[in-house]
Amino acid sequence: MQRTGSAAGIAGESGFDLSRMTGDRLFETLHALVLQEEGATA
């Protein structure tokens, strides 16, 4: 698998449609993932 290095490239490869998310919703999602990785609860 070729790395694209961009969120749009990764989303495209996974079939996820970034155009359906607002900027705020995208930030909330990414923030929740970071908290999850750090072992915190959202």
Buried (B, 14 or more C-beta within 10 A) or exposed (E): EEEEEEEEEEBEEEEEEEEEBEEEEEEEEEEEEEEEEEEEEE
